[in-house]
Protein backbone atom coordinates (compact mmCIF):
# COMPACT_ATOMS: atom_id res chain seq x y z
CA UNK A 1 0.00 0.00 0.00
CA UNK A 2 1.22 3.45 -0.87
CA UNK A 3 0.19 6.54 1.07
CA UNK A 4 0.28 9.33 -1.49
CA UNK A 5 -2.19 11.99 -0.42
CA UNK A 6 -0.32 14.55 -2.50
CA UNK A 7 -1.58 12.98 -5.72
CA UNK A 8 -3.30 15.77 -7.64
CA UNK A 9 -6.35 14.63 -9.57
CA UNK A 10 -7.88 18.06 -10.10
CA UNK A 11 -11.29 16.44 -9.62
CA UNK A 12 -13.53 18.84 -7.72
CA UNK A 13 -15.46 17.51 -4.74
CA UNK A 14 -13.38 14.45 -3.84
CA UNK A 15 -10.15 13.91 -1.96
CA UNK A 16 -7.62 11.08 -2.02
CA UNK A 17 -7.77 8.82 0.99
CA UNK A 18 -5.09 6.33 0.00
CA UNK A 19 -3.46 4.78 -3.06
CA UNK A 20 -2.86 1.05 -3.61
CA UNK A 21 -0.21 -0.34 -5.91
CA UNK A 22 -1.66 -3.41 -7.62
CA UNK A 23 0.28 -6.46 -8.79
CA UNK A 24 -0.04 -5.50 -12.47
CA UNK A 25 1.51 -2.08 -11.85
CA UNK A 26 -1.72 -0.10 -11.89
CA UNK A 27 -2.72 2.18 -9.04
CA UNK A 28 -6.02 2.04 -7.24
CA UNK A 29 -7.03 5.39 -5.82
CA UNK A 30 -9.54 5.44 -2.95
CA UNK A 31 -11.61 8.61 -2.88
CA UNK A 32 -13.83 10.20 -0.27
CA UNK A 33 -16.32 13.04 -0.60
CA UNK A 34 -14.92 16.45 0.30
CA UNK A 35 -17.76 18.70 -0.85
CA UNK A 36 -20.48 19.25 1.75
CA UNK A 37 -23.01 20.11 -0.94
CA UNK A 38 -23.07 16.43 -1.86
CA UNK A 39 -25.24 15.92 1.24
CA UNK A 40 -28.06 18.01 -0.24
CA UNK A 41 -31.10 16.01 -1.30
CA UNK A 42 -31.42 16.10 -5.13
CA UNK A 43 -35.23 16.33 -4.84
CA UNK A 44 -35.79 19.03 -2.21
CA UNK A 45 -32.30 20.47 -1.62
CA UNK A 46 -32.37 20.00 2.16
CA UNK A 47 -29.04 18.98 3.70
CA UNK A 48 -29.19 15.54 5.28
CA UNK A 49 -27.87 14.81 8.78
CA UNK A 50 -28.54 11.08 9.21
CA UNK A 51 -26.38 8.46 7.53
CA UNK A 52 -28.21 5.45 6.13
CA UNK A 53 -25.19 3.48 4.97
CA UNK A 54 -22.24 3.47 2.59
CA UNK A 55 -21.83 2.87 -1.11
CA UNK A 56 -18.91 2.11 -3.39
CA UNK A 57 -18.70 3.22 -7.04
CA UNK A 58 -15.91 2.93 -9.59
CA UNK A 59 -16.11 5.97 -11.88
CA UNK A 60 -13.67 6.19 -14.75
CA UNK A 61 -11.71 9.35 -15.39
CA UNK A 62 -9.17 10.67 -17.86
CA UNK A 63 -6.19 8.39 -18.50
CA UNK A 64 -3.21 9.00 -16.20
CA UNK A 65 0.09 7.50 -17.30
CA UNK A 66 0.57 4.41 -19.40
CA UNK A 67 -1.30 2.00 -17.12
CA UNK A 68 -3.97 4.39 -15.89
CA UNK A 69 -5.66 4.74 -12.52
CA UNK A 70 -8.54 2.84 -10.99
CA UNK A 71 -10.88 4.89 -8.80
CA UNK A 72 -12.86 3.62 -5.85
CA UNK A 73 -15.22 6.28 -4.49
CA UNK A 74 -16.33 5.55 -0.93
CA UNK A 75 -19.46 7.63 -0.49
CA UNK A 76 -22.37 7.69 1.92
CA UNK A 77 -26.07 7.10 1.63
CA UNK A 78 -28.16 9.62 3.52
CA UNK A 79 -31.69 9.84 4.89
CA UNK A 80 -33.57 12.91 3.70
CA UNK A 81 -34.80 14.88 6.75
CA UNK A 82 -37.65 16.63 4.91
CA UNK A 83 -40.94 14.88 5.83
CA UNK A 84 -42.80 15.86 2.64
CA UNK A 85 -39.92 14.99 0.30
CA UNK A 86 -40.76 12.00 -1.92
CA UNK A 87 -37.09 11.05 -1.94
CA UNK A 88 -36.50 9.16 1.29
CA UNK A 89 -32.81 8.44 0.79
CA UNK A 90 -30.06 9.27 -1.66
CA UNK A 91 -26.37 8.78 -2.27
CA UNK A 92 -23.82 11.53 -2.58
CA UNK A 93 -23.32 13.04 -6.01
CA UNK A 94 -21.15 15.77 -7.46
CA UNK A 95 -21.27 17.90 -10.63
CA UNK A 96 -18.25 16.01 -11.97
CA UNK A 97 -19.66 12.63 -10.90
CA UNK A 98 -23.48 12.68 -11.04
CA UNK A 99 -25.60 9.97 -9.46
CA UNK A 100 -25.44 6.74 -11.45
CA UNK A 101 -22.62 8.00 -13.67
CA UNK A 102 -19.92 5.54 -14.62
CA UNK A 103 -17.59 8.15 -16.09
CA UNK A 104 -16.72 11.64 -14.95
CA UNK A 105 -18.12 14.66 -16.72
CA UNK A 106 -14.68 15.88 -17.74
CA UNK A 107 -13.97 12.53 -19.38
CA UNK A 108 -17.26 12.78 -21.24
CA UNK A 109 -16.51 16.36 -22.30
CA UNK A 110 -12.98 15.45 -23.40
CA UNK A 111 -14.33 12.63 -25.55
CA UNK A 112 -16.71 15.01 -27.28
CA UNK A 113 -14.06 17.68 -27.82
CA UNK A 114 -11.64 15.19 -29.35
CA UNK A 115 -14.09 14.57 -32.15
CA UNK A 116 -15.28 18.17 -32.38
CA UNK A 117 -11.99 20.07 -32.11
CA UNK A 118 -9.13 17.60 -32.54
CA UNK A 119 -10.39 16.01 -35.75
CA UNK A 120 -10.44 12.51 -34.27
CA UNK A 121 -12.90 9.91 -35.45
CA UNK A 122 -15.43 8.56 -32.98
CA UNK A 123 -13.91 5.09 -32.92
CA UNK A 124 -10.39 6.44 -32.42
CA UNK A 125 -11.47 8.62 -29.50
CA UNK A 126 -13.27 5.63 -28.00
CA UNK A 127 -10.13 3.52 -28.21
CA UNK A 128 -7.88 6.21 -26.74
CA UNK A 129 -10.19 6.91 -23.79
CA UNK A 130 -11.40 3.31 -23.30
CA UNK A 131 -15.03 4.14 -23.96
CA UNK A 132 -17.74 2.74 -26.19
CA UNK A 133 -18.61 4.19 -29.58
CA UNK A 134 -22.10 5.17 -28.44
CA UNK A 135 -20.76 7.00 -25.38
CA UNK A 136 -18.31 9.07 -27.43
CA UNK A 137 -20.93 9.80 -30.09
CA UNK A 138 -23.41 11.00 -27.47
CA UNK A 139 -20.73 13.20 -25.90
CA UNK A 140 -19.81 14.63 -29.28
CA UNK A 141 -23.44 15.42 -30.05
CA UNK A 142 -23.66 17.44 -26.85
CA UNK A 143 -20.40 19.30 -27.56
CA UNK A 144 -21.44 19.97 -31.16
CA UNK A 145 -24.46 21.95 -30.00
CA UNK A 146 -22.11 24.82 -29.22
CA UNK A 147 -21.20 24.91 -32.91
CA UNK A 148 -24.64 24.42 -34.43
CA UNK A 149 -26.32 26.70 -31.90
CA UNK A 150 -23.91 29.60 -32.38
CA UNK A 151 -25.14 32.52 -34.51
CA UNK A 152 -23.79 32.71 -38.05
CA UNK A 153 -20.89 35.12 -38.53
CA UNK A 154 -21.31 38.13 -40.76
CA UNK A 155 -20.63 37.16 -44.37
CA UNK A 156 -19.91 39.49 -47.26
CA UNK A 157 -19.11 36.86 -49.90
CA UNK A 158 -21.07 33.61 -49.75
CA UNK A 159 -19.68 30.51 -51.48
CA UNK A 160 -22.04 27.79 -52.69
CA UNK A 161 -20.84 24.46 -54.03
CA UNK A 162 -21.94 20.85 -54.04
CA UNK A 163 -20.15 17.74 -52.83
CA UNK A 164 -21.06 14.10 -52.93
CA UNK A 165 -22.53 12.92 -49.63
CA UNK A 166 -23.06 9.21 -50.30
CA UNK A 167 -25.29 6.92 -52.27
CA UNK A 168 -28.77 7.79 -53.43
CA UNK A 169 -31.52 5.99 -51.52
CA UNK A 170 -34.95 5.26 -52.95
CA UNK A 171 -38.00 3.74 -51.26
CA UNK A 172 -41.18 2.43 -52.84
CA UNK A 173 -44.50 3.78 -51.61
CA UNK A 174 -46.61 0.90 -50.36
CA UNK A 175 -49.87 2.48 -51.53
CA UNK A 176 -49.00 3.98 -54.91
CA UNK A 177 -46.06 1.77 -55.80
CA UNK A 178 -44.04 4.77 -56.93
CA UNK A 179 -40.39 5.10 -56.03
CA UNK A 180 -39.52 8.18 -53.97
CA UNK A 181 -36.14 9.77 -53.34
CA UNK A 182 -35.30 9.43 -49.64
CA UNK A 183 -31.65 10.48 -49.62
CA UNK A 184 -29.86 12.50 -52.26
CA UNK A 185 -26.25 11.68 -53.10
CA UNK A 186 -25.36 15.38 -53.28
CA UNK A 187 -25.08 17.95 -50.51
CA UNK A 188 -24.92 21.71 -51.04
CA UNK A 189 -22.48 23.57 -48.81
CA UNK A 190 -22.60 27.25 -47.85
CA UNK A 191 -19.20 28.77 -47.07
CA UNK A 192 -17.79 32.08 -45.89
CA UNK A 193 -15.79 32.64 -49.08
CA UNK A 194 -14.04 35.81 -47.91
CA UNK A 195 -13.73 35.57 -44.12
CA UNK A 196 -12.76 32.82 -41.69
CA UNK A 197 -16.27 31.54 -40.93
CA UNK A 198 -15.72 28.19 -42.64
CA UNK A 199 -18.70 26.00 -43.44
CA UNK A 200 -21.91 27.78 -42.47
CA UNK A 201 -24.28 24.92 -43.18
CA UNK A 202 -25.28 22.15 -45.55
CA UNK A 203 -28.47 21.18 -47.34
CA UNK A 204 -29.24 17.76 -48.74
CA UNK A 205 -29.67 17.99 -52.50
CA UNK A 206 -28.55 20.57 -55.03
CA UNK A 207 -31.78 21.89 -56.51
CA UNK A 208 -33.07 25.43 -56.40
CA UNK A 209 -35.58 24.44 -53.73
CA UNK A 210 -32.83 22.95 -51.54
CA UNK A 211 -30.80 26.17 -51.65
CA UNK A 212 -33.83 28.34 -50.95
CA UNK A 213 -34.87 26.09 -48.06
CA UNK A 214 -31.51 26.61 -46.33
CA UNK A 215 -31.51 30.36 -46.98
CA UNK A 216 -34.98 30.62 -45.45
CA UNK A 217 -33.58 29.35 -42.14
CA UNK A 218 -31.13 32.27 -41.88
CA UNK A 219 -32.04 35.71 -40.48
CA UNK A 220 -33.11 38.37 -42.96
CA UNK A 221 -30.52 40.83 -41.66
CA UNK A 222 -27.79 38.23 -42.23
CA UNK A 223 -28.89 37.69 -45.84
CA UNK A 224 -29.01 41.42 -46.53
CA UNK A 225 -25.38 41.72 -45.42
CA UNK A 226 -24.24 39.47 -48.32
CA UNK A 227 -22.99 41.41 -51.35
CA UNK A 228 -21.53 38.66 -53.60
CA UNK A 229 -22.08 34.93 -54.09
CA UNK A 230 -19.29 32.79 -55.58
CA UNK A 231 -20.38 29.65 -57.44
CA UNK A 232 -19.30 27.42 -60.27
CA UNK A 233 -21.21 27.63 -63.54
CA UNK A 234 -24.40 26.07 -62.18
CA UNK A 235 -27.62 27.44 -63.60
CA UNK A 236 -29.51 25.89 -60.67
CA UNK A 237 -27.55 27.84 -58.09
CA UNK A 238 -27.78 31.02 -60.12
CA UNK A 239 -31.57 30.72 -60.27
CA UNK A 240 -31.72 30.14 -56.52
CA UNK A 241 -29.56 33.19 -55.84
CA UNK A 242 -31.68 35.42 -58.05
CA UNK A 243 -34.73 34.34 -56.05
CA UNK A 244 -33.37 34.15 -52.51
CA UNK A 245 -30.66 36.84 -52.71
CA UNK A 246 -31.84 39.20 -55.46
CA UNK A 247 -29.59 42.09 -54.41
CA UNK A 248 -26.32 40.15 -54.55
CA UNK A 249 -23.83 39.84 -57.41
CA UNK A 250 -23.04 36.35 -58.70
CA UNK A 251 -19.34 35.63 -59.27
CA UNK A 252 -17.75 32.79 -61.27
CA UNK A 253 -13.98 32.51 -60.90
CA UNK A 254 -11.47 31.68 -63.63
CA UNK A 255 -10.66 28.22 -62.25
CA UNK A 256 -13.96 26.72 -63.36
CA UNK A 257 -13.78 28.55 -66.68
CA UNK A 258 -10.37 27.13 -67.58
CA UNK A 259 -11.44 23.75 -66.23
CA UNK A 260 -14.41 23.81 -68.60
CA UNK A 261 -12.10 24.64 -71.52
CA UNK A 262 -9.80 21.73 -70.66
CA UNK A 263 -12.76 19.36 -70.44
CA UNK A 264 -13.87 20.58 -73.87
CA UNK A 265 -10.43 19.84 -75.29
CA UNK A 266 -10.38 16.30 -73.86
CA UNK A 267 -13.89 15.65 -75.20
CA UNK A 268 -12.87 16.78 -78.68
CA UNK A 269 -9.81 14.51 -78.60
CA UNK A 270 -11.81 11.43 -77.57
CA UNK A 271 -14.65 12.03 -80.03
CA UNK A 272 -12.29 12.77 -82.94
CA UNK A 273 -10.27 9.63 -82.32
CA UNK A 274 -13.43 7.51 -82.13
CA UNK A 275 -14.87 9.00 -85.34
CA UNK A 276 -11.77 8.97 -87.52
CA UNK A 277 -9.97 5.89 -86.19
CA UNK A 278 -13.01 3.86 -85.13
CA UNK A 279 -11.50 3.03 -81.75
CA UNK A 280 -10.18 4.51 -78.55
CA UNK A 281 -6.83 6.27 -78.40
CA UNK A 282 -3.62 4.28 -78.19
CA UNK A 283 -0.15 5.10 -77.00
CA UNK A 284 1.10 5.19 -80.57
CA UNK A 285 -1.37 7.89 -81.63
CA UNK A 286 0.09 11.42 -81.78
CA UNK A 287 -3.01 12.94 -80.17
CA UNK A 288 -2.67 10.49 -77.29
CA UNK A 289 0.98 11.38 -76.83
CA UNK A 290 0.12 15.08 -76.78
CA UNK A 291 -2.90 14.79 -74.46
CA UNK A 292 -1.09 16.22 -71.42
CA UNK A 293 0.66 19.00 -73.28
CA UNK A 294 -2.64 20.05 -74.80
CA UNK A 295 -3.97 20.71 -71.28
CA UNK A 296 -0.92 22.66 -70.13
CA UNK A 297 -0.67 26.43 -70.41
CA UNK A 298 1.28 27.74 -73.36
CA UNK A 299 3.70 29.64 -71.11
CA UNK A 300 4.47 26.44 -69.22
CA UNK A 301 5.69 24.70 -72.38
CA UNK A 302 9.19 25.20 -73.68
CA UNK A 303 9.66 26.09 -77.33
CA UNK A 304 10.87 22.57 -78.05
CA UNK A 305 7.84 20.98 -76.33
CA UNK A 306 5.42 23.27 -78.12
CA UNK A 307 7.02 22.72 -81.53
CA UNK A 308 7.04 18.95 -81.02
CA UNK A 309 3.34 18.91 -80.12
CA UNK A 310 2.29 21.35 -82.85
CA UNK A 311 4.22 19.70 -85.70
CA UNK A 312 3.17 16.18 -84.75
CA UNK A 313 -0.52 17.13 -84.76
CA UNK A 314 -0.22 19.30 -87.86
CA UNK A 315 1.22 16.37 -89.84
CA UNK A 316 -1.72 14.09 -88.98
CA UNK A 317 -4.31 15.91 -91.04
CA UNK A 318 -7.95 16.26 -89.85
CA UNK A 319 -7.35 14.80 -86.38
CA UNK A 320 -4.50 17.17 -85.60
CA UNK A 321 -6.16 20.18 -87.22
CA UNK A 322 -9.30 19.72 -85.13
CA UNK A 323 -7.34 19.38 -81.91
CA UNK A 324 -5.19 22.41 -82.65
CA UNK A 325 -8.31 24.45 -83.38
CA UNK A 326 -9.76 23.48 -80.01
CA UNK A 327 -6.40 24.19 -78.32
CA UNK A 328 -6.30 27.68 -79.85
CA UNK A 329 -9.82 28.31 -78.53
CA UNK A 330 -8.71 27.27 -75.05
CA UNK A 331 -5.64 29.53 -75.13
CA UNK A 332 -7.67 32.41 -76.57
CA UNK A 333 -10.03 32.12 -73.64
CA UNK A 334 -7.12 32.18 -71.19
CA UNK A 335 -5.68 35.24 -72.93
CA UNK A 336 -9.08 36.94 -72.73
CA UNK A 337 -9.33 36.30 -68.99
CA UNK A 338 -5.78 37.52 -68.38
CA UNK A 339 -6.37 40.67 -70.41
CA UNK A 340 -9.68 41.42 -68.68
CA UNK A 341 -7.98 40.91 -65.32
CA UNK A 342 -5.12 43.33 -65.94
CA UNK A 343 -6.34 45.85 -68.53
CA UNK A 344 -8.56 48.82 -67.74
CA UNK A 345 -9.39 49.37 -71.42
CA UNK A 346 -12.86 47.86 -71.86
CA UNK A 347 -12.69 48.31 -75.63
CA UNK A 348 -9.58 46.17 -75.79
CA UNK A 349 -11.23 43.50 -73.66
CA UNK A 350 -14.35 43.63 -75.83
CA UNK A 351 -12.26 43.17 -78.97
CA UNK A 352 -10.48 40.13 -77.46
CA UNK A 353 -13.82 38.67 -76.48
CA UNK A 354 -15.13 39.19 -80.02
CA UNK A 355 -12.08 37.42 -81.47
CA UNK A 356 -12.58 34.44 -79.14
CA UNK A 357 -16.28 34.10 -79.96
CA UNK A 358 -15.61 34.49 -83.68
CA UNK A 359 -12.91 31.82 -83.66
CA UNK A 360 -15.21 29.41 -81.83
CA UNK A 361 -18.14 30.10 -84.17
CA UNK A 362 -15.98 29.53 -87.28
CA UNK A 363 -14.41 26.34 -85.93
CA UNK A 364 -17.32 24.08 -86.91
CA UNK A 365 -16.58 21.96 -83.80
CA UNK A 366 -19.68 21.39 -81.61
CA UNK A 367 -17.75 21.32 -78.32
CA UNK A 368 -15.90 24.55 -79.12
CA UNK A 369 -19.12 26.32 -80.08
CA UNK A 370 -20.77 25.06 -76.91
CA UNK A 371 -17.89 26.49 -74.87
CA UNK A 372 -18.34 29.88 -76.55
CA UNK A 373 -22.07 29.82 -75.88
CA UNK A 374 -21.48 29.05 -72.19
CA UNK A 375 -18.90 31.81 -71.82
CA UNK A 376 -21.21 34.29 -73.53
CA UNK A 377 -24.13 33.40 -71.27
CA UNK A 378 -22.00 33.66 -68.11
CA UNK A 379 -19.97 36.70 -69.11
CA UNK A 380 -21.63 39.03 -66.59
CA UNK A 381 -20.70 36.66 -63.74
CA UNK A 382 -17.20 36.20 -65.17
CA UNK A 383 -16.78 39.97 -65.45
CA UNK A 384 -17.85 40.30 -61.82
CA UNK A 385 -14.97 38.02 -60.82
CA UNK A 386 -12.54 39.98 -62.98
CA UNK A 387 -13.65 43.21 -61.29
CA UNK A 388 -13.77 41.99 -57.67
CA UNK A 389 -11.39 39.03 -57.53
CA UNK A 390 -13.83 37.05 -55.36
CA UNK A 391 -13.67 33.30 -55.86
CA UNK A 392 -14.91 30.09 -54.27
CA UNK A 393 -11.53 28.48 -53.57
CA UNK A 394 -12.56 28.07 -49.92
CA UNK A 395 -15.59 26.06 -51.04
CA UNK A 396 -13.31 23.68 -52.91
CA UNK A 397 -10.98 23.41 -49.92
CA UNK A 398 -13.85 22.66 -47.56
CA UNK A 399 -15.15 20.03 -50.00
CA UNK A 400 -11.77 18.35 -49.67
CA UNK A 401 -12.10 18.30 -45.86
CA UNK A 402 -15.61 16.86 -46.19
CA UNK A 403 -14.32 14.01 -48.34
CA UNK A 404 -11.40 13.35 -45.97
CA UNK A 405 -13.79 13.21 -43.02
CA UNK A 406 -15.98 10.66 -44.78
CA UNK A 407 -12.92 8.64 -45.77
CA UNK A 408 -11.53 8.59 -42.23
CA UNK A 409 -14.91 7.46 -40.92
CA UNK A 410 -15.10 4.75 -43.63
CA UNK A 411 -18.31 6.34 -44.86
CA UNK A 412 -21.47 7.50 -43.11
CA UNK A 413 -24.84 5.82 -42.92
CA UNK A 414 -26.58 8.67 -41.14
CA UNK A 415 -26.62 11.90 -43.14
CA UNK A 416 -27.47 13.94 -40.04
CA UNK A 417 -24.35 12.71 -38.25
CA UNK A 418 -22.35 13.30 -41.42
CA UNK A 419 -23.39 16.94 -41.64
CA UNK A 420 -22.75 17.40 -37.90
CA UNK A 421 -19.24 15.94 -38.13
CA UNK A 422 -18.54 17.93 -41.26
CA UNK A 423 -19.69 21.19 -39.71
CA UNK A 424 -17.40 20.76 -36.70
CA UNK A 425 -14.37 19.70 -38.72
CA UNK A 426 -14.63 22.56 -41.20
CA UNK A 427 -15.11 25.28 -38.55
CA UNK A 428 -12.22 24.39 -36.23
CA UNK A 429 -10.02 27.18 -37.58
CA UNK A 430 -12.83 29.72 -37.32
CA UNK A 431 -13.51 28.76 -33.70
CA UNK A 432 -9.79 28.95 -32.98
CA UNK A 433 -9.67 32.51 -34.33
CA UNK A 434 -12.68 33.40 -32.21
CA UNK A 435 -11.11 32.09 -29.00
CA UNK A 436 -7.88 33.94 -29.77
CA UNK A 437 -9.78 37.17 -30.32
CA UNK A 438 -11.65 36.76 -27.04
CA UNK A 439 -8.38 36.28 -25.17
HELIX and SHEET records of a PDB file:
HELIX    1   1 UNK A   36  UNK A   39  5                                   4    
HELIX    2   2 UNK A  105  UNK A  116  1                                  12    
HELIX    3   3 UNK A  122  UNK A  129  1                                   8    
HELIX    4   4 UNK A  133  UNK A  148  1                                  16    
HELIX    5   5 UNK A  208  UNK A  216  1                                   9    
HELIX    6   6 UNK A  220  UNK A  224  1                                   5    
HELIX    7   7 UNK A  235  UNK A  244  1                                  10    
HELIX    8   8 UNK A  254  UNK A  277  1                                  24    
HELIX    9   9 UNK A  286  UNK A  289  1                                   4    
HELIX   10  10 UNK A  291  UNK A  295  1                                   5    
HELIX   11  11 UNK A  298  UNK A  300  5                                   3    
HELIX   12  12 UNK A  303  UNK A  314  1                                  12    
HELIX   13  13 UNK A  318  UNK A  342  1                                  25    
HELIX   14  14 UNK A  346  UNK A  362  1                                  17    
HELIX   15  15 UNK A  366  UNK A  377  1                                  12    
HELIX   16  16 UNK A  379  UNK A  388  1                                  10    
HELIX   17  17 UNK A  393  UNK A  408  1                                  16    
HELIX   18  18 UNK A  415  UNK A  426  1                                  12    
HELIX   19  19 UNK A  428  UNK A  438  1                                  11    
SHEET    1   A 4 UNK A  14  UNK A  21  0                                        
SHEET    2   A 4 UNK A  27  UNK A  33 -1                                        
SHEET    3   A 4 UNK A  69  UNK A  79  1                                        
SHEET    4   A 4 UNK A  50  UNK A  57 -1                                        
SHEET    1   B 4 UNK A  14  UNK A  21  0                                        
SHEET    2   B 4 UNK A  27  UNK A  33 -1                                        
SHEET    3   B 4 UNK A  69  UNK A  79  1                                        
SHEET    4   B 4 UNK A  89  UNK A  91 -1                                        
SHEET    1   C 5 UNK A 199  UNK A 204  0                                        
SHEET    2   C 5 UNK A 186  UNK A 192 -1                                        
SHEET    3   C 5 UNK A 157  UNK A 164 -1                                        
SHEET    4   C 5 UNK A 228  UNK A 231  1                                        
SHEET    5   C 5 UNK A 249  UNK A 252  1                                        
SHEET    1   D 2 UNK A 169  UNK A 172  0                                        
SHEET    2   D 2 UNK A 179  UNK A 183 -1                                        
END                                                                             
